[in-house]
Amino acid sequence: METTTPLLNIDHVGIRFGGLRAVADVNIKLFPGELVGLIGPNGAGKTTLFNLLTGVYVPTEGSISFEGEDLCRLPPFKITRKGISRTFQNIRLFSELSVLDNVKVAYHSQAKHTMASSILRMPGHFSGEKDMHEKAIEFLKIFNLDQYMDEKAKNLPYGQQRRLEIARALAANPRLLLLDEPAAGMNPKETHELMDLIGLIRKKFNLTVLLIEHDMPLVMGVCERIYVLDHGQLIANGTPEEIRNNPKVIEAYLGEEVS
Amino acid sequence: MTIFKQSKGFWLSVLLSFILFTVVQLLLTGGILNSYYENMIIFMGINIILAVSLHLIIGITGQFSIGHAGFLAVGAFASAVITMKFEMPLFAGLLVGGIVAALAGMLIGIPTLRLKGDYLAIATLGFGEIVRIVFLNIDYIGGASGMQVTHMTTWPWVFGCILITILVIRNFTNSSHGRACISIREDETAADAMGINTTYYKVAAFVIGAFFAGIAGGLWAHNFYIIQPSNFGFLKSFDILIFVVLGGLGSLSGAVLAAIVLTIVSTFLQDYPETRMLFYSLILIVMMIYRPQGLMGTRELTSLFKRKTKGGSKDGNHHTTA
């Protein structure tokens, strides 16, 4: 594993908000095809790290490179187009848009037809839209969401909304997928389905996945490696087995049972 | 070739608009509608263009801009300069009015569209006032006393401009580019994370909206014999905003409907200007209490007819669903 070049290299990254050091000196390497977990108590800086990766925040120290390219200072939409896509901790769907249109928005950056061709309704517009429409339907079928196609996203049940958010993130054609607490608020059955789904999409789309999760059985069950963040710093990294027995991790969770 | 492949609804609306045009034209030339009504109809048309152009900015892209009268003023004065000072035809005047307003939209849009919500509202409000005061102090265009403009705006011009405005904005909205704008309205952070260049689309919506407001300005200037900077104050921006809010944020036909209804109302109340504003405010208050989503909500008139056909996508992409 260590012989290949990393897909994502987070090198001594940190960010300060005024006097607060939200994330400090974080080093993470992700290799192609890996499924890696990122855990830590509330407020440890996990989502902040995601925001750093996706360009929402600019790191005040260190550097982030993806496939050898420096990502720092790129705006979020450019980072997405380079191949990093994400979901959000609190679902952020386009709630007034239909399920199908939510996916289509993610396809937009791959659209071939120009604004002028759409306004003048030139042939390019029709072929572009048709192409997008068919691809989006195909996509929804993979996620078993095609029966809700014309439903507004806000009307979906909670679990399906999470599913749609993952589908939408994948429609943006990423090579690295960042999942921010995808199982939050799900019941055990839904969580189980989610685990299967993550396994499925990983193989199907040849993805590398970085997963933030509080649901320990989920993390321990699917992740090959786990990083543990506490107070903005990495305190451990290793296989689920190693993490489970790491005294520092147990301490960070204040004696909470880690398994 | 798919270029002529449009839905039945499209051809139906082409037919209906042609009938509407001919009927009004015949009524006007036949003298059945006097100049009082002609004026009202032209004013209504200008208001429709303004409402639809602001609908793109507020209703579709979600950028709360309340300086639309600024673009109207820019278009009015630019087109009046072209026809009066350079003695060019009305068409050139309208086009230049639109282009200059669009440039103004880009100029004001690029710095201010970083702002969100109420901050953007205040910035655009400021823009509207700046335009008014700048025009007030340019002697070339008459300063406070304004410019004399020949009456050239006729029903065919107004109708043509309405048609182009609605068609362009409808086509834009019902495309991937329009969806990009709606996604910004729904959740800008998520739109950004989905690879949408949010700044680009916000500015694009602003520029297109400003362009048509500029054209409306051109029609306005050549309708009222005289234009003065004081015509384009904050209250004018507020008038246009009311069309969009009352019609239902996000509904093009709602904006058109509200523009029609409110023009009729305000025409009949024009002898009592104070009562007009009182009445307006009352309508708004009642509306916000009993129907906060506006006349049409986010729906379009066409969706009322489409109910029966099952499985058609709701965004008007008829060509993709068989």
Interface residues (C-beta under 8 A of the other chain):
Chain A: T54 V56 P75 P76 F77 T80 R81 S85 R86 F88 R92 L93 F94 S95 E96 L97 S98 L100 D101 K104 V105 A106 Y107 H108 S109 A111 H113 M115 S118 I119 L120 R121 M122 P123 H125 F126 S127 G128 E129 K130 M132 H133 E134 D150 R168 A169 A172
Chain B: M1 T2 I3 K5 Q6 V168 N171 F172 S175 S176 H177 G178 R179 A180 I182 S183 E186 D187 T189 A190 A191 D192 A193 M194 G195 I196 N197 T198 A204 G250 T298 G311 S313 K314 D315 N317 H319 T320 T321
